[in-house]
Amino acid sequence: MTSHRNDTLGSSQTGSKDPLRILCADDDESVAVVMKYALEKNGHFVEFATNGLVAFRRAVADLNFFALIITDHCMPGLSGLQLVEKLREARFPGRIIVHSSYLREEDLRAYRALAVDQILAKPVLLAGLLEAVRGSGAATL
């Protein structure tokens, strides 16, 4: 996998426990509420986008603002795969986690080819999500 810079609000150490700027792209409001609560409770700054196109526009407005993007696969605007492709084309320097309930084998191969940092299957325990956010290598499909 390709290494990407991991900016935080106060540090740039990979795997750091410092707060991260995180952009979450998911069209499921209940998932968004739980993720935002859990991540903010752990000290992170979180913004949400309800579709892939909005997430892409927000991310490229300042490519160095977010240290991490967490994306669903099935979303309006741009799918998670299209979002990751466009982020790679734009040279987004942060980490990317795919968080999805269903991925076909071809989707998994495509995400791996795009060097996403993690692929998590929904539902994931909050502890697993937080480990992945910290970059500790939580379970990847």
N, CA, C and O atoms as CSV, one atom per row, in Angstrom:
chain,resi,resn,atom,element,x,y,z
A,1,MET,N,N,0.827,-1.182,0.000
A,1,MET,CA,C,0.000,0.000,0.000
A,1,MET,C,C,0.873,1.246,0.000
A,1,MET,O,O,1.985,1.255,0.528
A,2,THR,N,N,0.352,2.263,-0.588
A,2,THR,CA,C,1.052,3.522,-0.649
A,2,THR,C,C,0.944,4.233,0.684
A,2,THR,O,O,-0.107,4.223,1.325
A,3,SER,N,N,2.028,4.841,1.091
A,3,SER,CA,C,2.014,5.610,2.326
A,3,SER,C,C,1.500,7.006,2.042
A,3,SER,O,O,1.859,7.607,1.029
A,4,HIS,N,N,0.666,7.525,2.920
A,4,HIS,CA,C,0.113,8.857,2.766
A,4,HIS,C,C,0.398,9.656,4.020
A,4,HIS,O,O,0.482,9.104,5.117
A,5,ARG,N,N,0.548,10.966,3.849
A,5,ARG,CA,C,0.778,11.825,4.993
A,5,ARG,C,C,-0.428,11.796,5.912
A,5,ARG,O,O,-1.565,11.720,5.445
A,6,ASN,N,N,-0.190,11.856,7.216
A,6,ASN,CA,C,-1.260,11.755,8.204
A,6,ASN,C,C,-1.259,13.003,9.080
A,6,ASN,O,O,-0.748,12.979,10.199
A,7,ASP,N,N,-1.831,14.097,8.570
A,7,ASP,CA,C,-1.901,15.338,9.349
A,7,ASP,C,C,-2.918,15.212,10.461
A,7,ASP,O,O,-3.947,14.555,10.303
A,8,THR,N,N,-2.629,15.841,11.581
A,8,THR,CA,C,-3.580,15.953,12.675
A,8,THR,C,C,-3.759,17.422,12.986
A,8,THR,O,O,-3.115,18.279,12.382
A,9,LEU,N,N,-4.622,17.702,13.913
A,9,LEU,CA,C,-4.802,19.091,14.316
A,9,LEU,C,C,-3.552,19.620,14.996
A,9,LEU,O,O,-3.248,20.809,14.889
A,10,GLY,N,N,-2.817,18.753,15.697
A,10,GLY,CA,C,-1.655,19.236,16.430
A,10,GLY,C,C,-0.379,18.483,16.140
A,10,GLY,O,O,0.667,18.864,16.665
A,11,SER,N,N,-0.402,17.441,15.337
A,11,SER,CA,C,0.776,16.621,15.107
A,11,SER,C,C,0.655,15.917,13.774
A,11,SER,O,O,-0.444,15.777,13.238
A,12,SER,N,N,1.771,15.477,13.238
A,12,SER,CA,C,1.719,14.729,11.992
A,12,SER,C,C,2.294,13.343,12.163
A,12,SER,O,O,2.746,12.748,11.185
A,13,GLN,N,N,2.292,12.814,13.359
A,13,GLN,CA,C,2.808,11.482,13.601
A,13,GLN,C,C,1.782,10.441,13.201
A,13,GLN,O,O,0.619,10.519,13.596
A,14,THR,N,N,2.217,9.463,12.416
A,14,THR,CA,C,1.329,8.374,12.023
A,14,THR,C,C,0.974,7.554,13.254
A,14,THR,O,O,1.832,7.261,14.087
A,15,GLY,N,N,-0.302,7.188,13.361
A,15,GLY,CA,C,-0.749,6.384,14.489
A,15,GLY,C,C,-0.878,7.176,15.771
A,15,GLY,O,O,-1.088,6.591,16.834
A,16,SER,N,N,-0.761,8.472,15.702
A,16,SER,CA,C,-0.829,9.324,16.872
A,16,SER,C,C,-2.235,9.309,17.464
A,16,SER,O,O,-3.215,9.034,16.772
A,17,LYS,N,N,-2.311,9.609,18.759
A,17,LYS,CA,C,-3.616,9.720,19.407
A,17,LYS,C,C,-4.118,11.155,19.386
A,17,LYS,O,O,-5.154,11.458,19.978
A,18,ASP,N,N,-3.395,12.040,18.711
A,18,ASP,CA,C,-3.828,13.424,18.585
A,18,ASP,C,C,-5.106,13.485,17.769
A,18,ASP,O,O,-5.395,12.581,16.985
A,19,PRO,N,N,-5.869,14.550,17.954
A,19,PRO,CA,C,-7.113,14.682,17.194
A,19,PRO,C,C,-6.853,14.783,15.694
A,19,PRO,O,O,-5.904,15.432,15.255
A,20,LEU,N,N,-7.697,14.141,14.932
A,20,LEU,CA,C,-7.609,14.178,13.477
A,20,LEU,C,C,-8.750,14.995,12.911
A,20,LEU,O,O,-9.818,15.096,13.515
A,21,ARG,N,N,-8.515,15.580,11.742
A,21,ARG,CA,C,-9.593,16.167,10.962
A,21,ARG,C,C,-10.096,15.074,10.033
A,21,ARG,O,O,-9.353,14.578,9.185
A,22,ILE,N,N,-11.358,14.701,10.196
A,22,ILE,CA,C,-11.926,13.567,9.476
A,22,ILE,C,C,-13.142,14.015,8.672
A,22,ILE,O,O,-14.004,14.740,9.171
A,23,LEU,N,N,-13.192,13.571,7.427
A,23,LEU,CA,C,-14.369,13.775,6.584
A,23,LEU,C,C,-15.016,12.413,6.386
A,23,LEU,O,O,-14.381,11.486,5.884
A,24,CYS,N,N,-16.272,12.294,6.778
A,24,CYS,CA,C,-17.023,11.051,6.619
A,24,CYS,C,C,-18.058,11.240,5.519
A,24,CYS,O,O,-18.828,12.201,5.532
A,25,ALA,N,N,-18.067,10.314,4.568
A,25,ALA,CA,C,-19.036,10.362,3.469
A,25,ALA,C,C,-19.939,9.138,3.585
A,25,ALA,O,O,-19.503,8.006,3.377
A,26,ASP,N,N,-21.197,9.383,3.919
A,26,ASP,CA,C,-22.161,8.287,4.061
A,26,ASP,C,C,-23.558,8.869,3.938
A,26,ASP,O,O,-23.866,9.892,4.550
A,27,ASP,N,N,-24.400,8.222,3.150
A,27,ASP,CA,C,-25.754,8.741,2.960
A,27,ASP,C,C,-26.748,8.215,3.986
A,27,ASP,O,O,-27.918,8.596,3.948
A,28,ASP,N,N,-26.319,7.353,4.900
A,28,ASP,CA,C,-27.175,6.805,5.939
A,28,ASP,C,C,-27.053,7.672,7.188
A,28,ASP,O,O,-26.024,7.659,7.864
A,29,GLU,N,N,-28.097,8.417,7.486
A,29,GLU,CA,C,-28.062,9.370,8.600
A,29,GLU,C,C,-27.777,8.696,9.943
A,29,GLU,O,O,-27.069,9.262,10.776
A,30,SER,N,N,-28.314,7.503,10.162
A,30,SER,CA,C,-28.069,6.838,11.449
A,30,SER,C,C,-26.603,6.461,11.608
A,30,SER,O,O,-26.051,6.567,12.703
A,31,VAL,N,N,-25.973,6.026,10.535
A,31,VAL,CA,C,-24.536,5.724,10.575
A,31,VAL,C,C,-23.761,7.012,10.838
A,31,VAL,O,O,-22.828,7.030,11.642
A,32,ALA,N,N,-24.148,8.080,10.163
A,32,ALA,CA,C,-23.470,9.361,10.312
A,32,ALA,C,C,-23.517,9.852,11.758
A,32,ALA,O,O,-22.506,10.303,12.297
A,33,VAL,N,N,-24.673,9.765,12.374
A,33,VAL,CA,C,-24.831,10.249,13.751
A,33,VAL,C,C,-23.951,9.454,14.711
A,33,VAL,O,O,-23.278,10.039,15.559
A,34,VAL,N,N,-23.951,8.137,14.587
A,34,VAL,CA,C,-23.151,7.287,15.481
A,34,VAL,C,C,-21.660,7.535,15.273
A,34,VAL,O,O,-20.911,7.687,16.239
A,35,MET,N,N,-21.227,7.576,14.003
A,35,MET,CA,C,-19.802,7.792,13.731
A,35,MET,C,C,-19.349,9.163,14.224
A,35,MET,O,O,-18.293,9.286,14.846
A,36,LYS,N,N,-20.135,10.174,13.952
A,36,LYS,CA,C,-19.767,11.534,14.375
A,36,LYS,C,C,-19.653,11.599,15.893
A,36,LYS,O,O,-18.693,12.156,16.426
A,37,TYR,N,N,-20.631,11.031,16.586
A,37,TYR,CA,C,-20.601,11.031,18.053
A,37,TYR,C,C,-19.353,10.321,18.573
A,37,TYR,O,O,-18.631,10.860,19.411
A,38,ALA,N,N,-19.103,9.114,18.075
A,38,ALA,CA,C,-17.970,8.323,18.566
A,38,ALA,C,C,-16.636,9.002,18.272
A,38,ALA,O,O,-15.756,9.044,19.132
A,39,LEU,N,N,-16.488,9.526,17.073
A,39,LEU,CA,C,-15.225,10.163,16.704
A,39,LEU,C,C,-15.002,11.464,17.464
A,39,LEU,O,O,-13.892,11.737,17.921
A,40,GLU,N,N,-16.055,12.268,17.601
A,40,GLU,CA,C,-15.913,13.515,18.351
A,40,GLU,C,C,-15.678,13.254,19.828
A,40,GLU,O,O,-14.921,13.982,20.471
A,41,LYS,N,N,-16.318,12.224,20.377
A,41,LYS,CA,C,-16.100,11.864,21.780
A,41,LYS,C,C,-14.639,11.481,22.025
A,41,LYS,O,O,-14.124,11.634,23.132
A,42,ASN,N,N,-13.985,10.984,20.980
A,42,ASN,CA,C,-12.574,10.629,21.075
A,42,ASN,C,C,-11.661,11.769,20.636
A,42,ASN,O,O,-10.476,11.559,20.374
A,43,GLY,N,N,-12.216,12.974,20.558
A,43,GLY,CA,C,-11.404,14.160,20.361
A,43,GLY,C,C,-11.177,14.597,18.934
A,43,GLY,O,O,-10.450,15.564,18.705
A,44,HIS,N,N,-11.767,13.927,17.968
A,44,HIS,CA,C,-11.528,14.264,16.572
A,44,HIS,C,C,-12.494,15.340,16.082
A,44,HIS,O,O,-13.595,15.488,16.613
A,45,PHE,N,N,-12.070,16.085,15.069
A,45,PHE,CA,C,-12.906,17.049,14.376
A,45,PHE,C,C,-13.538,16.309,13.208
A,45,PHE,O,O,-12.822,15.722,12.396
A,46,VAL,N,N,-14.870,16.322,13.102
A,46,VAL,CA,C,-15.559,15.520,12.089
A,46,VAL,C,C,-16.511,16.387,11.275
A,46,VAL,O,O,-17.295,17.165,11.819
A,47,GLU,N,N,-16.422,16.232,9.961
A,47,GLU,CA,C,-17.412,16.807,9.051
A,47,GLU,C,C,-18.046,15.659,8.299
A,47,GLU,O,O,-17.413,14.630,8.065
A,48,PHE,N,N,-19.314,15.844,7.918
A,48,PHE,CA,C,-20.029,14.812,7.172
A,48,PHE,C,C,-20.498,15.321,5.841
A,48,PHE,O,O,-20.853,16.490,5.687
A,49,ALA,N,N,-20.495,14.427,4.881
A,49,ALA,CA,C,-21.065,14.684,3.561
A,49,ALA,C,C,-22.033,13.545,3.281
A,49,ALA,O,O,-21.718,12.381,3.528
A,50,THR,N,N,-23.203,13.877,2.771
A,50,THR,CA,C,-24.216,12.847,2.540
A,50,THR,C,C,-24.149,12.233,1.152
A,50,THR,O,O,-24.954,11.364,0.815
A,51,ASN,N,N,-23.193,12.679,0.345
A,51,ASN,CA,C,-22.965,12.002,-0.925
A,51,ASN,C,C,-21.526,12.196,-1.364
A,51,ASN,O,O,-20.824,13.075,-0.864
A,52,GLY,N,N,-21.095,11.369,-2.303
A,52,GLY,CA,C,-19.706,11.352,-2.711
A,52,GLY,C,C,-19.243,12.627,-3.394
A,52,GLY,O,O,-18.094,13.035,-3.226
A,53,LEU,N,N,-20.112,13.258,-4.156
A,53,LEU,CA,C,-19.723,14.478,-4.854
A,53,LEU,C,C,-19.483,15.619,-3.868
A,53,LEU,O,O,-18.523,16.376,-4.013
A,54,VAL,N,N,-20.341,15.741,-2.880
A,54,VAL,CA,C,-20.153,16.761,-1.840
A,54,VAL,C,C,-18.852,16.487,-1.091
A,54,VAL,O,O,-18.097,17.416,-0.807
A,55,ALA,N,N,-18.584,15.235,-0.770
A,55,ALA,CA,C,-17.344,14.869,-0.068
A,55,ALA,C,C,-16.124,15.241,-0.904
A,55,ALA,O,O,-15.162,15.803,-0.381
A,56,PHE,N,N,-16.160,14.932,-2.190
A,56,PHE,CA,C,-15.032,15.256,-3.060
A,56,PHE,C,C,-14.788,16.763,-3.108
A,56,PHE,O,O,-13.654,17.218,-2.962
A,57,ARG,N,N,-15.844,17.524,-3.310
A,57,ARG,CA,C,-15.692,18.981,-3.380
A,57,ARG,C,C,-15.119,19.546,-2.088
A,57,ARG,O,O,-14.276,20.443,-2.114
A,58,ARG,N,N,-15.581,19.018,-0.956
A,58,ARG,CA,C,-15.070,19.501,0.346
A,58,ARG,C,C,-13.600,19.132,0.509
A,58,ARG,O,O,-12.803,19.948,0.973
A,59,ALA,N,N,-13.238,17.913,0.130
A,59,ALA,CA,C,-11.858,17.461,0.299
A,59,ALA,C,C,-10.887,18.252,-0.573
A,59,ALA,O,O,-9.801,18.612,-0.119
A,60,VAL,N,N,-11.264,18.523,-1.806
A,60,VAL,CA,C,-10.335,19.216,-2.708
A,60,VAL,C,C,-10.329,20.726,-2.508
A,60,VAL,O,O,-9.474,21.415,-3.064
A,61,ALA,N,N,-11.260,21.248,-1.729
A,61,ALA,CA,C,-11.241,22.675,-1.421
A,61,ALA,C,C,-9.933,23.036,-0.708
A,61,ALA,O,O,-9.421,24.144,-0.870
A,62,ASP,N,N,-9.401,22.110,0.070
A,62,ASP,CA,C,-8.093,22.241,0.726
A,62,ASP,C,C,-7.583,20.820,0.937
A,62,ASP,O,O,-7.929,20.171,1.924
A,63,LEU,N,N,-6.770,20.344,0.021
A,63,LEU,CA,C,-6.319,18.952,0.050
A,63,LEU,C,C,-5.593,18.572,1.340
A,63,LEU,O,O,-5.522,17.390,1.674
A,64,ASN,N,N,-5.065,19.527,2.053
A,64,ASN,CA,C,-4.309,19.223,3.267
A,64,ASN,C,C,-5.123,19.390,4.549
A,64,ASN,O,O,-4.589,19.206,5.643
A,65,PHE,N,N,-6.402,19.732,4.433
A,65,PHE,CA,C,-7.201,19.971,5.632
A,65,PHE,C,C,-7.531,18.677,6.376
A,65,PHE,O,O,-7.342,18.601,7.590
A,66,PHE,N,N,-8.020,17.666,5.667
A,66,PHE,CA,C,-8.414,16.415,6.319
A,66,PHE,C,C,-7.259,15.422,6.318
A,66,PHE,O,O,-6.594,15.221,5.302
A,67,ALA,N,N,-7.035,14.810,7.469
A,67,ALA,CA,C,-6.027,13.757,7.584
A,67,ALA,C,C,-6.602,12.419,7.152
A,67,ALA,O,O,-5.860,11.511,6.776
A,68,LEU,N,N,-7.937,12.294,7.206
A,68,LEU,CA,C,-8.587,11.013,6.965
A,68,LEU,C,C,-9.951,11.222,6.333
A,68,LEU,O,O,-10.705,12.117,6.717
A,69,ILE,N,N,-10.250,10.385,5.364
A,69,ILE,CA,C,-11.596,10.334,4.799
A,69,ILE,C,C,-12.118,8.922,4.998
A,69,ILE,O,O,-11.456,7.947,4.643
A,70,ILE,N,N,-13.315,8.822,5.571
A,70,ILE,CA,C,-14.003,7.552,5.730
A,70,ILE,C,C,-15.186,7.587,4.783
A,70,ILE,O,O,-16.022,8.486,4.865
A,71,THR,N,N,-15.265,6.618,3.884
A,71,THR,CA,C,-16.330,6.638,2.894
A,71,THR,C,C,-17.098,5.332,2.832
A,71,THR,O,O,-16.539,4.247,2.993
A,72,ASP,N,N,-18.384,5.464,2.597
A,72,ASP,CA,C,-19.242,4.336,2.271
A,72,ASP,C,C,-19.009,4.014,0.800
A,72,ASP,O,O,-18.400,4.806,0.081
A,73,HIS,N,N,-19.479,2.878,0.356
A,73,HIS,CA,C,-19.338,2.494,-1.047
A,73,HIS,C,C,-20.529,2.961,-1.880
A,73,HIS,O,O,-20.352,3.601,-2.917
A,74,CYS,N,N,-21.727,2.647,-1.433
A,74,CYS,CA,C,-22.943,2.992,-2.187
A,74,CYS,C,C,-23.490,4.326,-1.701
A,74,CYS,O,O,-24.055,4.422,-0.611
A,75,MET,N,N,-23.313,5.356,-2.530
A,75,MET,CA,C,-23.788,6.700,-2.193
A,75,MET,C,C,-24.235,7.396,-3.465
A,75,MET,O,O,-23.789,7.044,-4.557
A,76,PRO,N,N,-25.112,8.380,-3.334
A,76,PRO,CA,C,-25.458,9.204,-4.498
A,76,PRO,C,C,-24.313,10.169,-4.825
A,76,PRO,O,O,-23.392,10.347,-4.028
A,77,GLY,N,N,-24.385,10.773,-5.979
A,77,GLY,CA,C,-23.371,11.746,-6.394
A,77,GLY,C,C,-22.173,11.053,-6.999
A,77,GLY,O,O,-22.012,11.035,-8.219
A,78,LEU,N,N,-21.347,10.493,-6.172
A,78,LEU,CA,C,-20.232,9.629,-6.566
A,78,LEU,C,C,-20.259,8.431,-5.631
A,78,LEU,O,O,-20.509,8.582,-4.435
A,79,SER,N,N,-20.006,7.254,-6.161
A,79,SER,CA,C,-19.871,6.083,-5.286
A,79,SER,C,C,-18.565,6.236,-4.501
A,79,SER,O,O,-17.736,7.088,-4.819
A,80,GLY,N,N,-18.399,5.421,-3.499
A,80,GLY,CA,C,-17.152,5.435,-2.746
A,80,GLY,C,C,-15.959,5.172,-3.655
A,80,GLY,O,O,-14.920,5.818,-3.518
A,81,LEU,N,N,-16.098,4.242,-4.568
A,81,LEU,CA,C,-15.014,3.921,-5.497
A,81,LEU,C,C,-14.680,5.115,-6.393
A,81,LEU,O,O,-13.509,5.429,-6.603
A,82,GLN,N,N,-15.709,5.776,-6.917
A,82,GLN,CA,C,-15.475,6.962,-7.742
A,82,GLN,C,C,-14.829,8.077,-6.913
A,82,GLN,O,O,-13.947,8.786,-7.397
A,83,LEU,N,N,-15.274,8.226,-5.662
A,83,LEU,CA,C,-14.693,9.228,-4.773
A,83,LEU,C,C,-13.207,8.961,-4.570
A,83,LEU,O,O,-12.388,9.873,-4.685
A,84,VAL,N,N,-12.860,7.724,-4.270
A,84,VAL,CA,C,-11.451,7.390,-4.040
A,84,VAL,C,C,-10.630,7.611,-5.311
A,84,VAL,O,O,-9.522,8.143,-5.247
A,85,GLU,N,N,-11.164,7.206,-6.458
A,85,GLU,CA,C,-10.450,7.433,-7.724
A,85,GLU,C,C,-10.163,8.917,-7.922
A,85,GLU,O,O,-9.043,9.290,-8.271
A,86,LYS,N,N,-11.161,9.762,-7.702
A,86,LYS,CA,C,-10.995,11.202,-7.893
A,86,LYS,C,C,-10.047,11.794,-6.847
A,86,LYS,O,O,-9.276,12.703,-7.155
A,87,LEU,N,N,-10.098,11.287,-5.620
A,87,LEU,CA,C,-9.169,11.760,-4.595
A,87,LEU,C,C,-7.734,11.407,-4.951
A,87,LEU,O,O,-6.825,12.212,-4.744
A,88,ARG,N,N,-7.526,10.216,-5.481
A,88,ARG,CA,C,-6.178,9.810,-5.899
A,88,ARG,C,C,-5.703,10.677,-7.068
A,88,ARG,O,O,-4.545,11.094,-7.101
A,89,GLU,N,N,-6.592,10.949,-8.024
A,89,GLU,CA,C,-6.235,11.819,-9.148
A,89,GLU,C,C,-5.864,13.217,-8.659
A,89,GLU,O,O,-4.966,13.853,-9.210
A,90,ALA,N,N,-6.555,13.691,-7.625
A,90,ALA,CA,C,-6.290,15.020,-7.067
A,90,ALA,C,C,-5.088,15.016,-6.123
A,90,ALA,O,O,-4.677,16.068,-5.634
A,91,ARG,N,N,-4.531,13.841,-5.871
A,91,ARG,CA,C,-3.368,13.657,-4.978
A,91,ARG,C,C,-3.679,13.993,-3.522
A,91,ARG,O,O,-2.884,14.636,-2.836
A,92,PHE,N,N,-4.856,13.545,-3.063
A,92,PHE,CA,C,-5.202,13.694,-1.651
A,92,PHE,C,C,-4.123,12.995,-0.825
A,92,PHE,O,O,-3.866,11.811,-1.042
A,93,PRO,N,N,-3.484,13.699,0.122
A,93,PRO,CA,C,-2.351,13.126,0.843
A,93,PRO,C,C,-2.703,12.337,2.108
A,93,PRO,O,O,-1.828,11.712,2.707
A,94,GLY,N,N,-3.966,12.360,2.515
A,94,GLY,CA,C,-4.348,11.704,3.768
A,94,GLY,C,C,-4.669,10.237,3.597
A,94,GLY,O,O,-4.497,9.661,2.523
A,95,ARG,N,N,-5.139,9.648,4.678
A,95,ARG,CA,C,-5.544,8.242,4.662
A,95,ARG,C,C,-6.997,8.131,4.234
A,95,ARG,O,O,-7.783,9.067,4.379
A,96,ILE,N,N,-7.337,6.950,3.696
A,96,ILE,CA,C,-8.718,6.680,3.279
A,96,ILE,C,C,-9.136,5.332,3.843
A,96,ILE,O,O,-8.436,4.331,3.689
A,97,ILE,N,N,-10.301,5.325,4.504
A,97,ILE,CA,C,-10.913,4.098,5.009
A,97,ILE,C,C,-12.250,3.924,4.303
A,97,ILE,O,O,-13.055,4.854,4.245
A,98,VAL,N,N,-12.481,2.740,3.772
A,98,VAL,CA,C,-13.773,2.395,3.183
A,98,VAL,C,C,-14.550,1.648,4.254
A,98,VAL,O,O,-14.041,0.701,4.853
A,99,HIS,N,N,-15.789,2.077,4.495
A,99,HIS,CA,C,-16.645,1.511,5.546
A,99,HIS,C,C,-17.967,1.171,4.875
A,99,HIS,O,O,-18.805,2.048,4.665
A,100,SER,N,N,-18.156,-0.102,4.539
A,100,SER,CA,C,-19.307,-0.471,3.722
A,100,SER,C,C,-19.908,-1.796,4.156
A,100,SER,O,O,-19.220,-2.666,4.689
A,101,SER,N,N,-21.212,-1.932,3.918
A,101,SER,CA,C,-21.900,-3.165,4.296
A,101,SER,C,C,-21.791,-4.248,3.236
A,101,SER,O,O,-21.926,-5.431,3.549
A,102,TYR,N,N,-21.551,-3.867,1.995
A,102,TYR,CA,C,-21.470,-4.884,0.956
A,102,TYR,C,C,-20.502,-4.448,-0.138
A,102,TYR,O,O,-20.657,-3.391,-0.750
A,103,LEU,N,N,-19.513,-5.283,-0.361
A,103,LEU,CA,C,-18.579,-5.062,-1.456
A,103,LEU,C,C,-18.382,-6.376,-2.198
A,103,LEU,O,O,-18.156,-7.426,-1.595
A,104,ARG,N,N,-18.472,-6.292,-3.504
A,104,ARG,CA,C,-18.177,-7.467,-4.328
A,104,ARG,C,C,-16.662,-7.637,-4.399
A,104,ARG,O,O,-15.911,-6.705,-4.113
A,105,GLU,N,N,-16.226,-8.818,-4.779
A,105,GLU,CA,C,-14.791,-9.083,-4.882
A,105,GLU,C,C,-14.123,-8.085,-5.829
A,105,GLU,O,O,-13.004,-7.644,-5.566
A,106,GLU,N,N,-14.788,-7.727,-6.917
A,106,GLU,CA,C,-14.214,-6.759,-7.861
A,106,GLU,C,C,-14.082,-5.374,-7.234
A,106,GLU,O,O,-13.152,-4.635,-7.556
A,107,ASP,N,N,-15.011,-5.013,-6.336
A,107,ASP,CA,C,-14.908,-3.738,-5.621
A,107,ASP,C,C,-13.695,-3.755,-4.694
A,107,ASP,O,O,-12.932,-2.791,-4.633
A,108,LEU,N,N,-13.529,-4.867,-3.972
A,108,LEU,CA,C,-12.378,-5.003,-3.070
A,108,LEU,C,C,-11.073,-4.858,-3.842
A,108,LEU,O,O,-10.168,-4.144,-3.409
A,109,ARG,N,N,-10.976,-5.532,-4.982
A,109,ARG,CA,C,-9.762,-5.435,-5.808
A,109,ARG,C,C,-9.533,-3.992,-6.260
A,109,ARG,O,O,-8.404,-3.500,-6.233
A,110,ALA,N,N,-10.598,-3.323,-6.671
A,110,ALA,CA,C,-10.464,-1.941,-7.144
A,110,ALA,C,C,-9.993,-1.018,-6.015
A,110,ALA,O,O,-9.115,-0.183,-6.230
A,111,TYR,N,N,-10.562,-1.159,-4.826
A,111,TYR,CA,C,-10.126,-0.336,-3.700
A,111,TYR,C,C,-8.670,-0.626,-3.346
A,111,TYR,O,O,-7.900,0.293,-3.067
A,112,ARG,N,N,-8.299,-1.899,-3.357
A,112,ARG,CA,C,-6.907,-2.254,-3.054
A,112,ARG,C,C,-5.962,-1.668,-4.092
A,112,ARG,O,O,-4.879,-1.196,-3.745
A,113,ALA,N,N,-6.358,-1.691,-5.360
A,113,ALA,CA,C,-5.533,-1.119,-6.423
A,113,ALA,C,C,-5.355,0.392,-6.230
A,113,ALA,O,O,-4.350,0.963,-6.655
A,114,LEU,N,N,-6.330,1.030,-5.592
A,114,LEU,CA,C,-6.251,2.458,-5.305
A,114,LEU,C,C,-5.556,2.737,-3.970
A,114,LEU,O,O,-5.490,3.883,-3.526
A,115,ALA,N,N,-5.048,1.696,-3.342
A,115,ALA,CA,C,-4.251,1.799,-2.119
A,115,ALA,C,C,-4.995,2.459,-0.960
A,115,ALA,O,O,-4.437,3.290,-0.244
A,116,VAL,N,N,-6.291,2.070,-0.781
A,116,VAL,CA,C,-6.967,2.571,0.417
A,116,VAL,C,C,-6.271,1.970,1.629
A,116,VAL,O,O,-5.689,0.888,1.558
A,117,ASP,N,N,-6.341,2.677,2.724
A,117,ASP,CA,C,-5.617,2.251,3.916
A,117,ASP,C,C,-6.306,1.121,4.661
A,117,ASP,O,O,-5.647,0.258,5.241
A,118,GLN,N,N,-7.638,1.125,4.646
A,118,GLN,CA,C,-8.393,0.070,5.321
A,118,GLN,C,C,-9.733,-0.102,4.644
A,118,GLN,O,O,-10.278,0.829,4.051
A,119,ILE,N,N,-10.258,-1.323,4.744
A,119,ILE,CA,C,-11.615,-1.617,4.302
A,119,ILE,C,C,-12.298,-2.300,5.472
A,119,ILE,O,O,-11.890,-3.378,5.902
A,120,LEU,N,N,-13.343,-1.662,5.984
A,120,LEU,CA,C,-14.075,-2.182,7.140
A,120,LEU,C,C,-15.479,-2.571,6.725
A,120,LEU,O,O,-16.142,-1.838,5.992
A,121,ALA,N,N,-15.930,-3.713,7.189
A,121,ALA,CA,C,-17.280,-4.185,6.888
A,121,ALA,C,C,-18.249,-3.675,7.943
A,121,ALA,O,O,-18.006,-3.806,9.142
A,122,LYS,N,N,-19.362,-3.086,7.479
A,122,LYS,CA,C,-20.443,-2.686,8.386
A,122,LYS,C,C,-21.222,-3.929,8.763
A,122,LYS,O,O,-21.364,-4.820,7.926
A,123,PRO,N,N,-21.716,-4.032,9.937
A,123,PRO,CA,C,-21.434,-3.126,11.044
A,123,PRO,C,C,-20.076,-3.453,11.654
A,123,PRO,O,O,-19.692,-4.619,11.746
A,124,VAL,N,N,-19.365,-2.431,12.064
A,124,VAL,CA,C,-18.088,-2.609,12.740
A,124,VAL,C,C,-18.270,-2.111,14.171
A,124,VAL,O,O,-18.948,-1.111,14.409
A,125,LEU,N,N,-17.668,-2.805,15.103
A,125,LEU,CA,C,-17.715,-2.323,16.483
A,125,LEU,C,C,-17.032,-0.967,16.548
A,125,LEU,O,O,-16.055,-0.730,15.837
A,126,LEU,N,N,-17.531,-0.085,17.383
A,126,LEU,CA,C,-16.929,1.241,17.487
A,126,LEU,C,C,-15.454,1.159,17.846
A,126,LEU,O,O,-14.654,1.965,17.369
A,127,ALA,N,N,-15.086,0.196,18.679
A,127,ALA,CA,C,-13.674,0.039,19.035
A,127,ALA,C,C,-12.841,-0.275,17.798
A,127,ALA,O,O,-11.718,0.211,17.668
A,128,GLY,N,N,-13.378,-1.077,16.895
A,128,GLY,CA,C,-12.677,-1.397,15.653
A,128,GLY,C,C,-12.535,-0.179,14.750
A,128,GLY,O,O,-11.490,0.027,14.133
A,129,LEU,N,N,-13.581,0.618,14.677
A,129,LEU,CA,C,-13.527,1.846,13.895
A,129,LEU,C,C,-12.481,2.788,14.473
A,129,LEU,O,O,-11.682,3.360,13.730
A,130,LEU,N,N,-12.479,2.954,15.786
A,130,LEU,CA,C,-11.520,3.853,16.428
A,130,LEU,C,C,-10.089,3.362,16.253
A,130,LEU,O,O,-9.177,4.172,16.083
A,131,GLU,N,N,-9.877,2.055,16.290
A,131,GLU,CA,C,-8.539,1.502,16.026
A,131,GLU,C,C,-8.098,1.820,14.610
A,131,GLU,O,O,-6.951,2.201,14.380
A,132,ALA,N,N,-9.008,1.663,13.663
A,132,ALA,CA,C,-8.689,1.962,12.270
A,132,ALA,C,C,-8.369,3.449,12.104
A,132,ALA,O,O,-7.444,3.807,11.375
A,133,VAL,N,N,-9.114,4.294,12.763
A,133,VAL,CA,C,-8.877,5.734,12.688
A,133,VAL,C,C,-7.497,6.077,13.262
A,133,VAL,O,O,-6.791,6.929,12.723
A,134,ARG,N,N,-7.126,5.420,14.338
A,134,ARG,CA,C,-5.802,5.641,14.923
A,134,ARG,C,C,-4.700,5.067,14.041
A,134,ARG,O,O,-3.523,5.363,14.245
A,135,GLY,N,N,-5.079,4.243,13.058
A,135,GLY,CA,C,-4.078,3.683,12.171
A,135,GLY,C,C,-3.371,2.480,12.728
A,135,GLY,O,O,-2.242,2.177,12.341
A,136,SER,N,N,-4.034,1.782,13.646
A,136,SER,CA,C,-3.379,0.660,14.304
A,136,SER,C,C,-3.537,-0.657,13.553
A,136,SER,O,O,-3.104,-1.701,14.041
A,137,GLY,N,N,-4.151,-0.622,12.374
A,137,GLY,CA,C,-4.229,-1.833,11.583
A,137,GLY,C,C,-5.386,-2.744,11.957
A,137,GLY,O,O,-5.228,-3.965,11.962
A,138,ALA,N,N,-6.538,-2.184,12.266
A,138,ALA,CA,C,-7.712,-3.011,12.558
A,138,ALA,C,C,-8.056,-3.852,11.349
A,138,ALA,O,O,-7.525,-3.633,10.261
A,139,ALA,N,N,-8.927,-4.796,11.533
A,139,ALA,CA,C,-9.249,-5.779,10.503
A,139,ALA,C,C,-9.564,-5.148,9.161
A,139,ALA,O,O,-10.354,-4.209,9.064
A,140,THR,N,N,-8.929,-5.684,8.127
A,140,THR,CA,C,-9.177,-5.267,6.750
A,140,THR,C,C,-9.668,-6.477,5.994
A,140,THR,O,O,-9.152,-7.581,6.173
A,141,LEU,N,N,-10.660,-6.277,5.148
A,141,LEU,CA,C,-11.193,-7.369,4.335
A,141,LEU,C,C,-10.172,-7.827,3.324
A,141,LEU,O,O,-10.441,-8.742,2.547
